[in-house]
Amino acid sequence: MEIFTPIPENIVEKLQVGDIIIISGYIICGRDAALPRLVKMIEEGNGNSLGIDLSGQVVFHTAVSPAGIGPTSSNKLEIENSIEPLSKAGIRIHLGKGKLHSETVEALKRYNSVYAIIPPVTALLKSKTSEEKVLAFPELGMEALHIVKVDQYPAIIGAAQGRSIYDE
C-alpha cells in the first residue's frame, strides 16, 4: 500500500501487522536526543512552533548524515518513551527497528498510530554473508579485521571518475 503524508486516520485504521507500506512525502527524523525535546515542546504547548502540523505525520527514528539514514533502535528508553506522547499529538506512523514493549503497543492502538519496521541494511547484508573469519586483531571483537564470503551484496557506486553521488 502506498501512503502519502500527511496520513488520514482512516488509512491507519486499515493497516495490519505484516502489511508492506511505501511512504511518500515529508517525514520527521529524530532519535535519542531530539525526540525527548520534541515531546517537551508539545507538553509545554510549543509543538506548533515547528511550523508543521504534527497530525498525520511520520516520525523516523534516525539521524540524518551525509552518509545517509538508517533506523536506530526504537526501544531505546528515550525513543520509546516518546512514542505515546507523539502518537497522542497526532503522529500516525513511527518508523524504526526493534521490539517495543507491550505498553507502547497498547498506546499506539489507543491513539490510532502504528509502528513500522525499517529493516537495517546490516540485516540484509548478514543474510548474504555465508562465512566469516577473523584475520587479525581478535582482541577487538566485532571491530577485528575479518574476511567474509558474500553472495549478491547490493551496492551503489558512490564515487567514480572524479564524481560523487553526494555532489549531484
C-alpha positions as CSV (number, residue, x, y, z in Angstrom):
1,M,0.0,0.0,0.0
2,E,1.3,3.4,-0.9
3,I,0.8,6.1,1.7
4,F,1.3,9.8,1.4
5,T,1.9,12.3,4.2
6,P,0.0,13.7,6.0
7,I,-1.8,10.5,6.6
8,P,-5.5,10.5,7.3
9,E,-6.7,8.5,10.3
10,N,-8.9,6.2,8.2
11,I,-5.7,4.9,6.4
12,V,-4.0,4.0,9.7
13,E,-7.1,2.2,10.8
14,K,-6.8,-0.2,7.8
15,L,-3.1,-1.2,8.5
16,Q,-2.4,-4.7,9.8
17,V,0.7,-6.4,11.2
18,G,2.7,-7.7,8.2
19,D,1.4,-5.2,5.7
20,I,4.0,-3.7,3.4
21,I,3.7,0.0,3.0
22,I,5.5,2.6,0.8
23,I,5.6,6.0,2.4
24,S,6.0,9.2,0.3
25,G,6.1,12.8,1.3
26,Y,7.7,14.6,4.2
27,I,8.7,12.7,7.3
28,I,10.2,13.9,10.6
29,C,13.5,12.3,11.6
30,G,14.8,12.2,15.1
31,R,16.3,9.9,17.7
32,D,17.6,9.8,21.3
33,A,18.4,13.5,21.8
34,A,15.8,15.1,19.6
35,L,12.6,13.2,20.3
36,P,12.5,13.9,24.1
37,R,13.0,17.6,23.3
38,L,10.1,17.4,20.8
39,V,7.9,15.8,23.5
40,K,8.8,18.5,25.9
41,M,7.9,21.2,23.4
42,I,4.5,19.6,22.9
43,E,4.0,19.3,26.7
44,E,4.8,23.0,27.1
45,G,2.3,23.8,24.3
46,N,5.0,24.8,21.8
47,G,4.6,21.9,19.3
48,N,3.1,24.3,16.7
49,S,6.3,26.4,16.8
50,L,7.9,23.9,14.4
51,G,6.0,25.3,11.5
52,I,4.3,22.0,10.7
53,D,1.2,20.2,11.9
54,L,2.2,17.0,13.6
55,S,-1.2,15.5,12.9
56,G,-0.9,12.8,10.3
57,Q,2.9,12.8,10.2
58,V,5.5,10.1,10.3
59,V,8.5,10.0,12.7
60,F,11.5,8.1,11.6
61,H,13.8,7.1,14.5
62,T,17.1,8.0,12.8
63,A,19.8,10.6,12.4
64,V,20.5,12.2,9.1
65,S,24.1,12.4,7.9
66,P,26.0,12.8,4.6
67,A,26.4,9.0,4.7
68,G,22.6,8.6,4.6
69,I,19.9,7.5,7.1
70,G,19.1,4.2,8.6
71,P,16.9,3.2,11.5
72,T,18.1,3.3,15.1
73,S,16.6,1.1,17.8
74,S,13.2,2.3,18.7
75,N,13.2,0.5,22.0
76,K,15.9,2.8,23.4
77,L,14.4,4.4,26.5
78,E,14.5,8.0,25.2
79,I,12.9,7.0,21.9
80,E,10.3,4.5,23.1
81,N,9.2,6.9,25.8
82,S,8.4,9.5,23.1
83,I,6.1,7.2,21.1
84,E,3.0,7.6,23.3
85,P,3.1,11.4,23.6
86,L,3.9,11.8,20.0
87,S,1.0,9.5,19.0
88,K,-1.3,11.5,21.2
89,A,-0.1,14.6,19.4
90,G,-1.2,13.1,16.1
91,I,1.8,11.2,14.8
92,R,0.4,8.3,12.8
93,I,3.4,6.2,11.9
94,H,6.7,5.6,13.9
95,L,9.5,4.1,11.8
96,G,12.4,2.3,13.3
97,K,13.7,-1.1,14.3
98,G,13.4,-3.3,17.3
99,K,10.7,-4.8,19.5
100,L,8.6,-2.4,21.5
101,H,7.2,-3.0,25.0
102,S,3.5,-4.2,25.2
103,E,2.6,-0.9,26.9
104,T,3.9,1.0,23.9
105,V,1.9,-1.2,21.5
106,E,-1.2,-0.6,23.5
107,A,-0.6,3.2,23.4
108,L,-0.2,3.0,19.7
109,K,-3.7,1.4,19.5
110,R,-5.2,3.9,21.9
111,Y,-4.0,6.9,19.7
112,N,-4.6,5.3,16.3
113,S,-0.9,5.1,15.4
114,V,1.3,2.3,14.1
115,Y,4.9,1.3,14.3
116,A,6.6,0.2,11.1
117,I,10.0,-1.5,10.9
118,I,12.6,-0.4,8.5
119,P,15.0,-3.4,8.2
120,P,18.5,-2.3,8.9
121,V,20.9,-2.8,6.0
122,T,23.1,-4.8,8.2
123,A,20.4,-7.5,8.5
124,L,20.2,-7.7,4.7
125,L,24.0,-7.9,4.3
126,K,24.2,-10.5,7.1
127,S,21.7,-12.7,5.2
128,K,24.0,-12.6,2.2
129,T,27.2,-13.5,4.2
130,S,27.8,-17.2,4.4
131,E,31.3,-17.3,6.0
132,E,33.3,-15.1,8.2
133,K,36.7,-15.4,9.8
134,V,38.9,-13.1,11.9
135,L,42.1,-12.3,10.0
136,A,43.8,-10.2,12.7
137,F,43.3,-8.3,16.0
138,P,40.8,-10.7,17.6
139,E,41.1,-8.8,20.8
140,L,39.0,-6.1,19.1
141,G,35.9,-8.3,18.9
142,M,33.5,-7.2,16.3
143,E,36.0,-4.5,15.2
144,A,38.7,-7.1,14.4
145,L,39.9,-7.5,10.8
146,H,37.6,-10.0,9.1
147,I,37.3,-11.8,5.8
148,V,33.7,-12.8,4.7
149,K,32.2,-14.8,1.9
150,V,29.3,-12.9,0.3
151,D,26.5,-13.7,-2.1
152,Q,24.8,-10.9,-4.1
153,Y,25.6,-7.9,-1.8
154,P,23.8,-4.9,-3.1
155,A,25.8,-1.8,-3.6
156,I,25.7,1.7,-5.2
157,I,28.8,3.2,-6.5
158,G,29.1,6.4,-4.5
159,A,32.2,7.9,-6.2
160,A,33.9,7.2,-9.5
161,Q,35.6,9.1,-12.4
162,G,36.0,12.2,-10.2
163,R,32.3,12.4,-9.4
164,S,30.3,11.7,-6.2
165,I,26.7,10.9,-5.7
166,Y,26.6,13.5,-2.9
167,D,27.6,16.3,-5.3
168,E,25.0,15.6,-7.9
